[in-house]
Amino acid sequence: MKKKSFFINSAMLVVMGSLIFSSCKKDDTAAKSNTITDVVVSGSSFTTLESAVIKADLQATLSGTGPFTVFAPDDAAFTASGITTAVLNSLTATQVKNILLYHTIGSKILAADVPAGPNAKVITAGGDSVFVTKNATGVYINGIKVNTADVPADNGVIHIIGKVLVPASGNIVETAVAGGLDSLVKAVTRATTAPGGDPTLAATLGSARLTVFAPTNAAFTQLLTALGLTKIDNIPVATLLAVLRYHVVAGRAFSSDLSNGNLAMLAGGNTTINLSNGTSGGPTITGNGNASNKSNIIATNIVCRNGVVHLIDRVLLP
């Protein structure tokens, strides 16, 4: 009888142990989460983004219920945007938080949910506006391409993008001032205030919804040399007005909205866009008066409160 009891008790222990072990396995599985924070922390290409999330103290937020959509720059995107660890360290926690919230939407938006057509306005978790587009070449946000869409998370979805999104710092005129485009600012000021100028020009650039192809300081120096002049004040006001207006397009045109061919300028006349014949295969824009001297579009999708700016390395001539 004792021997039989021993075997029965042993069998019961084995069964109970198996049930306990099975229960522990289920608990371990249930304990594992895959929130947006988890995806960022576990992703080998998100080391800079992880550092940014920690500095901004957004780990708990991005582990919350959500749902969220995060347009996530990977390490290559931070590098392409010139944002290194040293740059992040130079920013305050609040500044980093504002940048990250600009990448975050308070709802779940899959790639299939992005409306076809250009620039649907979406409000970010920080209260700013971003503009999403879906066309034949993919999904874009503020003109920046989504390289990998629909990375799943328990509390939403991640779309991996090729550059860091930078919130608008002001209107087009304020952005030019902050960006060190001194020659362009001087040209606009002269064309606005000089006798024979357009007193509404600066105000229009600061309030109307526009896209500006903004020449760099070096581009204006090149123009002055070609004209045999030494300063912008020597350019006749009527000529300066015509040239400046020839750099403006109505509406918000991100790089994702540009295509090969003619681009109608707000003041009349066309320029020519070529997406691949510039330096290192980049995009160019050429004015009717530039002959074959195309202008490289050297920086794109600088978001402003009232539009977008693209930097160019040659002044466009009507």
C-alpha positions as CSV (number, residue, x, y, z in Angstrom):
1,M,0.0,0.0,0.0
2,K,2.8,2.4,0.8
3,K,4.5,1.7,-2.5
4,K,1.3,2.4,-4.4
5,S,0.8,5.6,-2.5
6,F,4.3,6.7,-3.3
7,F,3.7,6.3,-7.0
8,I,0.4,8.1,-6.9
9,N,1.9,11.0,-5.0
10,S,4.8,11.2,-7.4
11,A,2.5,11.2,-10.4
12,M,0.5,14.0,-8.8
13,L,3.7,16.1,-8.2
14,V,4.7,15.7,-11.8
15,V,1.3,16.8,-13.1
16,M,1.2,19.7,-10.7
17,G,4.8,20.7,-11.6
18,S,3.9,20.6,-15.3
19,L,0.8,22.8,-14.7
20,I,2.9,25.3,-12.7
21,F,5.6,25.4,-15.3
22,S,3.1,25.9,-18.1
23,S,1.4,28.7,-16.1
24,C,4.7,30.4,-15.6
25,K,5.5,30.2,-19.3
26,K,2.1,31.8,-20.1
27,D,2.8,34.5,-17.5
28,D,6.2,35.2,-19.0
29,T,4.7,35.5,-22.5
30,A,2.0,37.8,-21.3
31,A,4.5,40.0,-19.5
32,K,6.4,40.8,-22.7
33,S,5.2,44.0,-24.4
34,N,5.9,45.5,-27.8
35,T,5.1,49.2,-27.3
36,I,6.5,51.9,-29.4
37,T,9.2,52.5,-26.7
38,D,10.0,48.7,-26.8
39,V,10.4,48.8,-30.5
40,V,12.7,51.8,-30.3
41,V,14.8,50.3,-27.5
42,S,15.1,46.9,-29.2
43,G,15.8,48.3,-32.7
44,S,19.5,48.3,-33.6
45,S,19.1,51.3,-35.9
46,F,17.3,53.5,-33.4
47,T,20.2,54.3,-31.0
48,T,20.0,58.0,-31.5
49,L,16.3,58.1,-31.3
50,E,16.4,56.1,-28.1
51,S,18.8,58.6,-26.6
52,A,16.4,61.4,-27.7
53,V,13.4,59.6,-26.1
54,I,15.3,59.2,-22.8
55,K,16.5,62.8,-22.8
56,A,12.9,64.0,-23.5
57,D,11.6,61.6,-20.8
58,L,9.0,60.2,-23.2
59,Q,9.5,56.5,-22.4
60,A,6.4,56.2,-20.3
61,T,4.3,58.3,-22.8
62,L,5.3,56.1,-25.7
63,S,4.6,53.0,-23.7
64,G,1.1,54.3,-22.8
65,T,-2.2,53.1,-24.1
66,G,-2.1,55.3,-27.2
67,P,-2.8,54.7,-30.0
68,F,0.1,56.6,-31.5
69,T,1.6,56.9,-34.9
70,V,5.3,57.7,-34.8
71,F,7.3,58.8,-37.9
72,A,10.6,57.5,-36.6
73,P,14.0,58.7,-37.9
74,D,16.6,55.9,-37.8
75,D,20.3,56.5,-37.1
76,A,20.9,57.2,-40.8
77,A,18.1,59.8,-40.8
78,F,19.7,61.6,-37.9
79,T,23.0,61.6,-39.7
80,A,21.5,62.8,-43.0
81,S,19.9,65.7,-41.0
82,G,23.1,66.7,-39.4
83,I,21.8,65.8,-35.9
84,T,24.5,64.0,-34.1
85,T,24.6,62.9,-30.4
86,A,26.6,66.1,-29.7
87,V,23.9,68.2,-31.3
88,L,21.2,66.4,-29.2
89,N,23.3,67.0,-26.1
90,S,23.4,70.7,-26.8
91,L,19.6,70.9,-26.8
92,T,17.4,71.1,-23.7
93,A,15.1,68.3,-22.7
94,T,12.2,70.5,-23.7
95,Q,13.6,71.2,-27.2
96,V,14.1,67.5,-27.8
97,K,10.6,66.7,-26.5
98,N,9.1,69.2,-28.9
99,I,11.0,67.7,-31.8
100,L,9.9,64.1,-30.9
101,L,6.2,65.2,-30.3
102,Y,6.4,66.7,-33.8
103,H,7.0,63.2,-35.1
104,T,4.1,61.7,-33.1
105,I,0.4,61.6,-34.0
106,G,-2.3,60.8,-31.3
107,S,-4.0,58.2,-33.4
108,K,-3.1,55.1,-35.5
109,I,-2.5,55.9,-39.1
110,L,-1.4,53.0,-41.4
111,A,0.1,53.7,-44.8
112,A,-3.2,52.6,-46.4
113,D,-5.0,55.2,-44.3
114,V,-3.0,58.1,-45.7
115,P,-5.2,60.0,-48.3
116,A,-4.1,59.9,-51.9
117,G,-3.0,63.4,-53.1
118,P,-0.8,66.1,-51.7
119,N,-0.4,67.3,-48.2
120,A,-3.3,66.3,-46.0
121,K,-3.0,68.3,-42.7
122,V,-2.5,66.2,-39.6
123,I,-2.2,67.6,-36.0
124,T,0.8,66.2,-34.0
125,A,0.8,65.3,-30.3
126,G,2.5,68.7,-29.7
127,G,-0.3,70.6,-31.4
128,D,1.7,71.5,-34.6
129,S,0.7,70.6,-38.2
130,V,2.4,68.1,-40.4
131,F,1.4,67.2,-44.0
132,V,1.2,63.7,-45.2
133,T,1.0,62.6,-48.9
134,K,0.6,59.3,-50.7
135,N,1.4,59.0,-54.3
136,A,2.8,56.4,-56.8
137,T,6.3,56.6,-55.2
138,G,5.2,56.1,-51.6
139,V,4.1,57.8,-48.4
140,Y,5.6,61.2,-47.4
141,I,5.5,63.5,-44.4
142,N,6.5,67.1,-45.0
143,G,8.0,65.9,-48.2
144,I,10.2,63.3,-46.5
145,K,9.8,59.7,-47.6
146,V,8.6,56.9,-45.4
147,N,11.3,54.2,-46.0
148,T,9.6,51.5,-44.0
149,A,5.9,51.7,-43.3
150,D,3.6,49.9,-40.8
151,V,6.0,48.6,-38.2
152,P,3.6,47.2,-35.6
153,A,3.5,48.1,-32.0
154,D,1.0,47.2,-29.2
155,N,0.0,50.8,-28.8
156,G,0.1,52.0,-32.4
157,V,2.4,51.9,-35.5
158,I,5.8,53.2,-36.5
159,H,6.8,54.5,-40.0
160,I,10.6,54.8,-40.5
161,I,11.6,58.0,-42.3
162,G,14.7,59.2,-44.1
163,K,15.2,62.5,-42.3
164,V,14.4,64.2,-39.0
165,L,11.3,66.4,-39.1
166,V,12.0,70.0,-37.9
167,P,9.1,72.1,-36.6
168,A,8.5,75.5,-38.1
169,S,10.4,78.3,-36.3
170,G,8.5,81.1,-37.9
171,N,7.0,82.4,-41.1
172,I,9.0,82.5,-44.4
173,V,10.6,85.9,-43.7
174,E,11.4,84.9,-40.1
175,T,12.9,81.6,-41.3
176,A,15.1,83.4,-43.8
177,V,16.4,85.7,-41.0
178,A,17.0,82.8,-38.6
179,G,18.6,80.8,-41.4
180,G,21.3,83.4,-42.1
181,L,19.9,84.3,-45.6
182,D,21.1,87.8,-45.2
183,S,21.2,88.7,-48.9
184,L,17.7,87.5,-49.5
185,V,16.4,89.4,-46.5
186,K,18.2,92.5,-47.7
187,A,16.8,92.1,-51.2
188,V,13.2,91.7,-49.8
189,T,13.6,94.7,-47.6
190,R,14.9,96.9,-50.4
191,A,12.1,95.7,-52.8
192,T,9.6,96.4,-50.1
193,T,10.7,99.8,-48.8
194,A,12.6,101.5,-51.6
195,P,10.8,104.1,-53.9
196,G,9.1,102.1,-56.7
197,G,9.0,99.0,-54.6
198,D,6.1,96.9,-53.5
199,P,5.2,97.8,-49.9
200,T,3.2,94.6,-49.4
201,L,6.0,92.2,-50.5
202,A,7.4,91.4,-47.1
203,A,4.0,91.1,-45.5
204,T,2.8,88.8,-48.3
205,L,5.9,86.5,-47.8
206,G,5.2,86.5,-44.1
207,S,1.5,85.6,-44.3
208,A,0.3,84.0,-47.6
209,R,0.7,80.3,-48.2
210,L,3.7,80.0,-50.4
211,T,6.7,78.0,-51.5
212,V,10.0,80.0,-51.9
213,F,13.1,78.8,-53.7
214,A,15.5,80.8,-51.6
215,P,18.9,81.7,-53.0
216,T,21.9,81.5,-50.7
217,N,24.2,84.4,-49.9
218,A,26.7,82.9,-52.3
219,A,24.1,82.8,-55.0
220,F,23.5,86.6,-54.7
221,T,27.2,87.2,-54.7
222,Q,27.4,85.2,-58.0
223,L,24.6,87.3,-59.4
224,L,26.2,90.6,-58.5
225,T,29.5,89.5,-60.1
226,A,27.7,88.6,-63.3
227,L,26.0,92.0,-63.3
228,G,29.2,93.8,-62.6
229,L,27.7,95.2,-59.4
230,T,29.0,95.3,-55.8
231,K,25.9,95.4,-53.7
232,I,22.2,94.6,-53.8
233,D,21.3,98.3,-53.5
234,N,22.8,98.8,-57.0
235,I,20.1,96.5,-58.6
236,P,17.2,98.5,-59.9
237,V,14.2,98.1,-57.8
238,A,11.9,97.0,-60.6
239,T,14.5,94.3,-61.6
240,L,14.8,93.2,-58.1
241,L,11.1,92.8,-57.6
242,A,10.7,90.8,-60.8
243,V,13.5,88.5,-59.8
244,L,12.2,88.0,-56.2
245,R,8.7,87.2,-57.4
246,Y,10.1,84.7,-59.8
247,H,11.3,82.6,-56.9
248,V,7.8,82.1,-55.4
249,V,5.2,79.4,-56.0
250,A,1.6,79.5,-54.8
251,G,0.7,77.0,-52.2
252,R,2.8,74.5,-50.2
253,A,5.0,72.5,-52.5
254,F,7.3,70.0,-50.8
255,S,9.9,68.1,-52.7
256,S,7.5,65.2,-53.0
257,D,5.2,67.5,-55.0
258,L,7.8,68.4,-57.6
259,S,8.1,66.6,-60.9
260,N,10.2,66.8,-64.0
261,G,9.0,69.6,-66.3
262,N,7.7,73.2,-66.0
263,L,6.8,74.8,-62.7
264,A,4.5,77.8,-62.9
265,M,5.7,80.7,-60.7
266,L,3.4,83.0,-58.8
267,A,4.4,86.1,-60.7
268,G,4.0,84.4,-64.1
269,G,6.3,82.5,-66.3
270,N,7.7,79.0,-65.7
271,T,10.9,77.5,-64.4
272,T,12.1,74.0,-65.3
273,I,12.4,71.3,-62.7
274,N,14.7,68.3,-63.2
275,L,14.8,65.8,-60.3
276,S,18.1,64.1,-61.1
277,N,20.5,66.3,-63.2
278,G,22.1,68.2,-60.4
279,T,25.2,67.7,-58.3
280,S,25.4,64.0,-57.2
281,G,22.2,63.4,-59.1
282,G,20.1,65.8,-57.0
283,P,17.3,68.1,-58.2
284,T,17.6,71.4,-60.1
285,I,15.5,74.3,-61.0
286,T,16.3,76.6,-64.0
287,G,14.8,80.0,-64.9
288,N,14.0,81.1,-68.4
289,G,16.8,83.7,-68.2
290,N,19.4,81.3,-66.8
291,A,20.0,79.5,-70.2
292,S,21.8,76.3,-69.3
293,N,22.9,77.5,-65.9
294,K,20.7,75.4,-63.7
295,S,20.4,76.0,-60.0
296,N,20.9,73.1,-57.6
297,I,18.2,72.6,-55.0
298,I,20.6,72.1,-52.1
299,A,18.2,71.8,-49.2
300,T,14.5,70.9,-49.3
301,N,11.4,71.0,-47.2
302,I,12.3,73.7,-44.6
303,V,8.9,74.0,-43.0
304,C,7.5,77.5,-42.2
305,R,4.3,78.6,-40.5
306,N,2.9,79.7,-43.8
307,G,4.7,77.5,-46.3
308,V,7.9,75.8,-47.2
309,V,11.4,76.9,-48.3
310,H,13.9,75.2,-50.6
311,L,17.5,76.5,-50.8
312,I,19.1,77.0,-54.2
313,D,22.6,77.9,-55.2
314,R,21.9,80.2,-58.1
315,V,19.4,83.2,-58.4
316,L,16.6,82.4,-60.9
317,L,16.2,84.9,-63.8
318,P,12.9,85.3,-65.5
